[in-house]
């Protein structure tokens, strides 16, 4: 229950959030229950949205691979009818975007859907290597940022990515999109993710009082652009494990 999660967070210091999986696997009642609990307790909310075009066939027409799979499993309720709109429109109408949402993927977005995300203060987690693995079209991360929607970098899972390294994700983007600004990518890999999860007061930046979650990358050649060299593949990361000062 939410109370048990709140107690766990209080006892362990863990950050807690709620994440209904996706509109094709979770009903709008569950989404709205998560929204209410998260808002009441100050927790972040995340969900998978617009990862594949199959989602649109399912929610608009009740067709496609997702519909076939669910009917084969027998998990669709008796008399189920598709909502007739794309997932973001479905959830916006239900009130789910009354507050910010961390949207996992967001691979296929119209201008109006981007405006919904911007108005709600939502953010998008883009997983570049997983995105490429599944052969999706170019991700709209630049359009999102231009519209004021923060974009952070994620890794997805080892099922679709060779490692769970955000540094590797940044390097992949630079290799595919050489005009991508390294400092923008660094922010997307660090502070933007922390902000999207409501954790910017705890981590994501090098500031006094924040958790020292960092790594050292080297050795590097002599250069005026160390970040560019790192994202070009120079150096290897070594995690920094902070230790408490003796009392």
C-alpha positions in Angstrom: 0.0 0.0 0.0 1.0 3.7 -0.3 1.3 3.9 3.5 3.7 1.0 3.6 5.8 2.5 0.8 5.9 5.8 2.7 7.1 4.0 5.8 9.8 2.2 3.8 11.0 5.5 2.4 11.1 7.0 5.9 13.1 4.1 7.4 15.5 3.6 4.5 15.9 6.9 2.8 14.9 5.3 -0.5 13.0 7.5 -3.0 9.5 6.3 -3.8 7.4 6.9 -6.8 4.5 5.2 -8.6 4.6 3.7 -12.1 1.5 2.3 -13.7 3.0 0.4 -16.6 1.2 1.5 -19.8 -2.3 2.2 -21.0 -2.4 -1.1 -23.0 -1.7 -3.1 -19.8 -3.3 -0.9 -17.1 -6.8 0.6 -16.9 -7.4 4.4 -16.5 -8.8 3.8 -12.9 -5.3 2.5 -11.8 -3.6 5.5 -13.5 -5.8 8.0 -11.7 -5.4 6.2 -8.4 -1.6 6.5 -8.8 -2.0 10.1 -9.7 -4.1 10.9 -6.6 -1.7 9.0 -4.3 1.4 10.5 -5.8 0.0 14.0 -5.6 -1.1 13.6 -2.0 2.3 12.3 -1.0 4.6 14.4 -3.2 5.8 11.4 -5.2 6.8 11.3 -8.8 4.8 9.4 -11.4 6.1 7.5 -14.4 4.7 5.4 -17.2 5.5 4.0 -20.6 3.8 6.0 -23.4 4.0 6.0 -27.2 6.9 3.5 -27.3 5.6 1.7 -30.4 3.0 2.5 -33.1 1.3 -0.8 -32.1 -0.1 1.1 -29.1 -2.0 3.4 -31.4 -3.6 0.5 -33.3 -4.6 -1.0 -29.9 -6.1 2.1 -28.2 -7.6 3.7 -31.4 -9.1 0.6 -33.1 -8.5 -2.4 -30.8 -6.4 -4.0 -33.5 -2.7 -5.0 -34.1 -0.2 -7.2 -32.4 -1.0 -6.0 -28.9 -4.7 -6.7 -29.3 -4.0 -10.1 -30.8 -1.6 -11.0 -27.9 -4.0 -9.9 -25.2 -6.9 -11.8 -26.7 -4.8 -14.9 -27.0 -3.9 -14.5 -23.3 -7.6 -13.8 -22.4 -6.7 -10.7 -20.4 -9.1 -8.2 -22.0 -12.3 -7.7 -20.0 -15.5 -9.0 -21.5 -17.1 -6.3 -23.7 -13.9 -4.2 -23.8 -13.9 -1.5 -26.4 -10.9 0.6 -27.4 -11.0 4.3 -26.2 -10.7 5.4 -29.8 -7.8 7.8 -29.2 -4.0 7.7 -28.7 -2.8 7.0 -25.2 -1.7 10.5 -24.3 -5.1 11.8 -25.3 -6.8 9.0 -23.3 -4.9 9.8 -20.2 -5.2 13.6 -20.6 -9.0 13.3 -20.8 -9.0 11.2 -17.6 -7.0 13.9 -15.8 -3.7 12.0 -15.5 -1.7 15.0 -16.8 -3.1 17.3 -14.1 0.5 17.1 -12.8 3.9 16.1 -14.2 4.6 12.7 -15.5 8.0 11.1 -16.4 7.2 9.5 -19.7 9.3 6.5 -20.6 10.2 6.5 -24.3 7.8 9.0 -26.0 9.1 7.8 -29.4 6.1 8.9 -31.5 4.6 12.2 -30.6 2.5 14.8 -32.4 2.8 18.5 -31.8 -0.4 18.5 -29.8 0.9 15.6 -27.6 4.1 17.5 -27.0 2.0 20.5 -25.9 0.1 18.3 -23.4 3.5 17.2 -21.9 4.7 20.8 -21.8 1.6 22.2 -20.1 1.7 19.5 -17.5 5.4 20.0 -16.6 6.1 16.4 -17.8 9.5 15.1 -18.9 10.5 12.3 -21.3 13.1 9.6 -20.7 14.8 8.7 -24.0 16.7 5.4 -24.3 18.8 5.8 -27.4 20.3 2.4 -27.9 17.1 0.6 -27.1 15.4 3.0 -29.5 17.8 2.0 -32.3 17.6 -1.7 -31.4 13.9 -1.8 -32.2 14.3 0.3 -35.4 12.2 3.2 -34.4 12.1 6.4 -36.4 14.3 9.4 -35.2 13.4 10.3 -31.6 11.7 13.7 -31.2 14.0 14.8 -28.4 15.0 18.1 -30.1 11.3 19.0 -30.7 10.5 18.2 -27.1 13.3 20.4 -25.7 12.4 23.2 -28.1 8.8 23.0 -26.7 10.1 23.2 -23.1 9.8 19.5 -22.3 12.8 18.2 -20.4 14.4 15.1 -21.9 16.6 12.8 -19.8 18.6 9.8 -20.9 17.8 6.3 -19.8 19.2 2.8 -20.5 16.0 0.7 -20.7 17.1 -2.9 -20.1 19.8 -5.5 -21.1 17.2 -7.1 -23.3 17.6 -4.3 -25.8 20.9 -2.6 -24.8 24.4 -4.1 -24.3 25.0 -2.2 -21.0 23.2 -0.2 -18.4 25.5 2.8 -18.8 24.3 6.3 -19.3 27.8 7.3 -20.5 27.5 4.7 -23.2 24.1 6.2 -24.1 25.7 9.6 -24.5 28.5 8.2 -26.6 26.0 6.4 -28.8 24.1 9.7 -29.4 27.2 11.5 -30.4 28.2 8.8 -32.8 24.8 8.9 -34.4 24.2 12.6 -34.2 27.6 14.4 -34.3 25.9 17.9 -34.0 24.5 17.0 -30.6 25.9 19.4 -28.0 28.0 17.4 -25.4 27.0 19.7 -22.5 23.3 19.3 -23.4 23.8 15.5 -23.4 25.6 15.7 -20.0 22.7 17.6 -18.5 20.2 15.0 -20.0 22.2 12.2 -18.4 22.5 13.8 -14.9 20.5 16.8 -13.6 17.6 16.5 -16.0 16.9 12.9 -14.8 17.2 14.0 -11.2 14.7 16.8 -11.8 12.3 14.6 -13.6 12.3 12.2 -10.6 12.0 15.1 -8.1 15.5 14.3 -6.7 17.4 17.4 -7.8 17.8 18.4 -4.1 19.6 15.0 -3.5 21.7 14.2 -6.6 22.4 14.8 -10.2 24.8 17.7 -9.8 28.2 18.5 -8.2 27.1 20.8 -5.4 27.7 20.9 -1.7 25.1 18.9 0.2 24.2 16.5 -2.7 25.0 12.8 -2.9 28.3 12.2 -4.5 27.2 9.8 -7.2 30.0 10.3 -9.7 32.7 8.6 -11.7 36.1 9.6 -13.0 36.8 9.0 -16.7 40.4 8.7 -17.9 43.1 8.7 -19.0 42.4 11.4 -21.6 44.7 13.0 -24.1 45.7 16.6 -23.6 42.7 18.5 -24.9 40.7 21.8 -24.6 37.5 19.8 -24.7 37.6 16.9 -22.2 33.9 16.3 -22.3 34.0 16.0 -26.1 36.9 13.6 -25.9 35.0 11.4 -23.3 31.9 11.3 -25.5 34.0 10.5 -28.5 35.1 7.3 -26.6 38.2 8.3 -24.9 38.8 7.1 -21.3 37.2 4.5 -19.1 34.8 5.3 -16.2 35.8 4.4 -12.6 33.0 4.9 -10.1 33.7 7.1 -7.1 32.5 5.5 -3.9 32.1 8.2 -1.2 33.1 7.4 2.3 31.9 9.2 5.4 34.3 11.5 7.2 35.4 10.1 10.6 33.5 11.6 13.5 
